[in-house]
Amino acid sequence: MARVSGLSILSKLAKLTALLALLGVLAAGFLLPYVGGAGLIAKAGADKFLNASCTLKEEPVQQKTTLLAADGKTVIATLFDQNRSVVPLSRIPKSVTNALISTEDRRFYVHHGVDVRGLMRAALHTSNGNTQGASTLTEQYVKQVRYYQANTPEEQQAAIAQNIDRKISDAQCALDIERKYSKAQILEKYLNIAFFGENSYGIQTAAQTFFGVDVSRLTVPQAALLVGLVKSPTELDPYNNPQDAHARRDLVISNMADQGYLSQPAAAAAKSSPVKLARLSSPARGCSYSNRTIKNVGFFCDYATEWLQSTGGLSQQLINTGGLQITTTLDVNLQNSGQSAIWASGLDPRSDYLLALPSIDPRSGAVTTMITSKRYGFRKGDPAFTEGRLFTDPYAGSGSTYKYFTALAALKAGAPATFTLNAPSPYTLKVCATDPANPYRPENAGNYRSSLPLNQALPQSSNTYFVAMEDQFFGCDLAPIVNTATSLGMNYLKNHKVAGTRTLAQQIIADHRPTFTLGQESTPVLELTGAFGAVANDGVYCPPTPIKSIINPSGQPVRFNRPACSRQFDSFVARTLVNIMTADTAGGGTAQSYFGNWYSNGGSLVAGKTGTNNSAVCDADGNNCVDDKRNSALWFVGITPTLVSAAALVNPIRPTQPISNVPGITAGNDGTDTFGAFGATFWLDAFQPSLIGQKWSWPPVDSTPGERVPLYAGTDVGTAQATLAAAGFKSVVLKTACGSGISQGNVAYFSPAIAVPGSTISLCLSSGRPVDQYIPPPVIFRPRNPGSASGAAPTTAAPKPAPKPSRSRGRG
């Protein structure tokens, strides 16, 4: 055993001899008393050392990332694995570098990365079975780079192992580092990578953690204490071991005086200075420690960081270690004013239901707010707090808001705004299949006319009209409607399990009968908000995005995946639809009664759509549900040219449970008298103060750029295409035939009616099946009253009042 031990020591000394040979300091016989006949071993080791190269790869030091609001100044949160802010050496006081050199490496300015004297001393102790440090600051830097780049505990342990192999490797790389960088650069790198305890990496974070000051304001005693921590941050932690930390600080001050960096009187004064630490607090890492001056911003913070990974293409490691400056789209003032209003509205955050109210700028898709009745965070047993994905998870159906997709698909196919259907309540399906034993017959409740044009049916939210649109106009082919929804970012629909060779639309109609238009699909409120943004942006859809820009610590932009805006329908269709939707709040629509104050105070036209889902009583397993004539989800989407927001009042745990005890409801309040239109009250609470002073107008349909398309319904396809080509237009025949009494295969509808030459005109060919359209009876002229002095035109009946919200699933 003794011989084995001796050979081991001999091998270590041979390796050390090789290192010294490289340094040019190995004098003849200098180590002979120790290595004896190991000359050949030493030569072999020297050859190996000389022929090797440093394998250390320096990577940017880990830094904390800052998440900023849209103003580029207000901090939302900081994200990090290592709490570090890199600072240049010019900001670090000389007292810090003087303390470091006098304590850790007095010959720093003399050696070239390896201190031979110290190395020899360590070798002698190692030959006796002990280990000794003697590392230079450069070697310590090398060791820390290896440690922080290690991916496993084993690699970390190897990086700090006290053995000759590791020391030679560190020395080899230290020499390389000294050739690449100046002494000042090495000091800067060291002070920015070093760990000081209490999750403080780098001298800047250490100064802020322990003394609450910027590094540039450190005093001599403070600098000495921080430098003293480098040796053993845990054992010398001044919060937990104040006496040891104090003693170590005074030793560093003595070292500074010994090396001439301090006079003895100055050293004595520094030692007499008491250790005054800042109040220790946990580092504010992540969205749980978001800026409290931005109300409830944790939800947006979570969404933004998750989006950066799922859509932006950044890794979590880069986000948490890259020292990025990420400017988001959050409007702080709008978030604070809207959130304050919702918290003051009387909605109880402890309720089973919640309000989710995101907003976007439709011109860019920028997510500007995420407002909710819940509070961000986790408190055990307190339902007021949650960290759930309230804005991006689908919780409940959004009811009649889906009539937007049906109306849009019809307009894209060429149906005019005045397209009239006769759809009495209850409605009997004409094309779609139904179970003869239990036929599906949707109803309206309230004062609805059986026959309505599209521009009245949408704001009044007639269930039977839109089911008839699916049934008769589209012939129960839901593909145009479903594809319209998915093209506008309703991606959750793609989660349907499609059986066999069915298309997504075929699967949906198999699952739900022709009721897609009534909004039974569980819907993420942010996706719905984004989808409605396209109509406000003249037909251009911009996917919701929370990020404006990203820069790295060098100020260079960081590339990330930003889904592009894309035109999904033409300006003529967009302007037709948005003008129809203004009637929801101002022209007899379902939300008109809630906008009285808005318009009396001079508010501009808000477009909108309401949606409500029925509640249901189910068995213990959640099956065999029966409609109980109450309401379980209340939705309102409000649209302006610069802000679109869907307000959703839903129960995420039991989405079919009645929404009851809603503040502001006076009659009943058991879910019977709460409708989607009531969601408009929360939309107005949140955004009216910010929007009421803005003025806008929606462009009239006739202002659409271009010229009237020279085509008529009933034209055969060949003639239609030739006519369009002669006028400079392109054309495409839609796959879906449209309900019409025109000869099958001829053009029944086309869109748009106004377009710029070069545009593509969609042709919807007739299915040959006429739609049920109300034809008014002929006007009967009666003789004038004998007592009348002159003839009078037939009296026009007074317009009927706006209908009450319907009492069928998917009502407005």
Secondary structure, DSSP 4 states (H G I P E B T S, - for coil): -HHHHHHHHHHHHHHHHHHHHHHT---TTSSHHHHTT-HHHHHHHHHHHHH--------PPPB-EEEE-TTSSSEEEEE-SS-B----GGGS-HHHHHHHHHHH-TTTTTSSS--HHHHHHHHHHHHTT-------HHHHHHHHHHHHH--SHHHHHHHH--SHHHHHHHHHHHHHHHHHS-HHHHHHHHHHH-EEETTEESHHHHHHHHHSS-GGG--HHHHHHHHHHTT-TTTT-TTT-HHHHHHHHHHHHHHHHHTTSS-HHHHHHHHHS---PPPP----BSGGG--TTSTTTHHHHHHHHHHHHHTS---HHHHHHB--EEEE---HHHHHHHHHHHHTTT--TTSSSEEEEEEEETTTTEEEEEEESSEES--TT-TTEE-S-TTTS--EE-GGGGHHHHHHHHHHHT--TT-EEE--SSPPPSSS---TTS-------SS--SEEEHHHHHHHT-HHHHHHIIIIISTT--HHHHHHHHHTT-GGGGGS---TT--HHHHHHHHHSS-GGG--SEE-HHHHHHHHHHHHTTTEE---B-EEEEE-TTS-B-----PPPEE-S-HHHHHHHHHHHTHHHHSS-TTGGGGHHHHHTTPPPPEEEEEEEEEEE--TTS-S-EEEEEEEEEEEEEE-SS-EEEEEEE-SSSTTS-----TT--S--SSSS--GGGHHHHHHHHHHHHHTT----PPPGGGSSSEE----TT--HHHHHHHHHHTT-EEEE-SS-B--SSPTTSEEEEE-SEE-TTPEEEEEEB-S-------PPPPPPPPPPTT-SS--PPPPPPPPPPPPPP-STT--
